[in-house]
Amino acid sequence: MTQVDEARLKRLKIRCWRRGIKEMDLILGGFADKHLTSLSTADLDALEALMEENDHDLYQWVSGQGAAPAEHAPMIARIAREFGAV
């Protein structure tokens, strides 16, 4: 792994754990702890794009209380399955 890859993973892990609402910290941070190093480049791109979204929207999507936009649906489904939300 290159230094760029390591820096990207570290930055993304911090973003997952420091969301702003505790529920999303636990959900995304737990997902990052378990899967971050095994994600493909495309999955990392998708997770980074997801980090740009509002926490309240993310929680609605992950908990199944709202439909995720098509571009985020695969990653949301993966995270939701991980935590038994869906």
Secondary structure, DSSP 4 states (H G I P E B T S, - for coil): --HHHHHHHHHHHHHHH--SSHHHHHHHHHHHHHHGGG--HHHHHHHHHHTTS-HHHHHHHHTTSSPPPTTTHHHHHHHHHHTT--
